[in-house]
Amino acid sequence: SWWGDEVTPKQFSDDLKALGDIQALTVRINSGGGDVFAAFAIYNRLLDLRKKGVKVSAVVDGWAASAATVICMGAEKISIPAAAMFMIHDPAVGSFGYYKAEELEKMADELKTIKQAIVAAYAGKTGKSAEDISAAMAAETWFDGTSAVEAGYCDELISAAENTAVENRGGRFFVNSIEMPDIPEKVLERFPALNNTNNTADGAAGAAPEKNAKNTKETTDTTEPEEQGMADI
């Protein structure tokens, strides 16, 4: 755990068990993403529930970015406010140290394989071609709620409160511990605390640490379920 506010796959499964027999589950998401393998584990738990007849819905409260969008794909219906954000990008790995060429090549191959799995999840939801999705990921594509629905990543627009808190780290905007210096203007307009020339916000926590490439894949940024039949991420 990097920040202390994550939901791990084990915790998610334990919380689901605590709910007992349920007919429906709403997963509320307000997350910049995290560990892609943790996201796939939660995604697959949601698919398992659907196979058992549980109606699984997801609601994007403020934003769903990176690995958080993979979790969304596990829901039968994804709802998002027009003012919320949805972002997809290529998987990345942080590294420090010294590596041989073959080690770097292996990491690159692993990232390509991970991307293929993510593309498959998006394609299953959107019906888009793998080529189109791959290109959108490579371009680091940001959608507001309306465009996320138009592109097929989400299913319906809903109303929401105007101001949704988005966590900022070290006075800078991060997704998966990766600094995003070129935030689209529509994102900055949505989150006034980030809307200045330095992409900074007051009262932010410490900067994100670097990670070892051999032990990294990122960390899921989530919160605990609050009530029966509902999980917040």
C-alpha positions, 0 to 999 in steps of 0.5 A: 500500500503506497497511500493507505487508502487503497482497496486491495483485491483481497479486501474487496473479496472480503467485503463482498463476502460480508454482504452475503447474498445480494441481487445487485451491487453498485460500485462507486468509483472516484479514482486515478487508478493504480495497480493493473493486476489488482484492477483485473482481479477486481474486474474478474470478481465483478464478472464472477458476480454477474455470472451468478446473476448479480446485477452489477452497476458502476457509477463514476462519481468524479473520475475514473482513470487508468486502471480504475477504468478497467474495474468499470468494465466489469459492470453491466452498466456504467453511469457517469455525470457529464462533468466527470472524467474518464481517462485511458492510457498505455500501461507504464512501469517506473524504474530505477537502477541498472538493467541489461538490454534483454531485461528492458526488452522483457519489461517492454514485452510485458507492457505490450501483453498487459496492454493487449489484456486491457484492450480486450476488456475495453473492446468487450464493452465498447465494440470498438476495434483493437486498433482504435482502442490501442491508438486512443490509449497511446494518445492518453485520451481524456473523456468527459462524461458525455464523450465517454458515453458517446465513445461507448466506455460508459452507458448513461449520463447522470446528474451529480454535485458540481464539486467533487474532490480529487486528490492531488499529490505533492502540489502536482496532479498525478495518475498512478504516481505518474505526474501529468504535466499537460492536463487538458483544459477541460480537466482543469476547468472541472477541478478548480483546485488544479486550475493554475499555470503550475497544475498545483493545488493547496494542501496536497500530500507528499510527492509520489515515490519512485518504484522498482521496475522489477516489483512495480505495476502501480497501486489501486487507489480506492476506498472502503465499501460504506453500505450493503450492496455498494462498494466505493472505489 
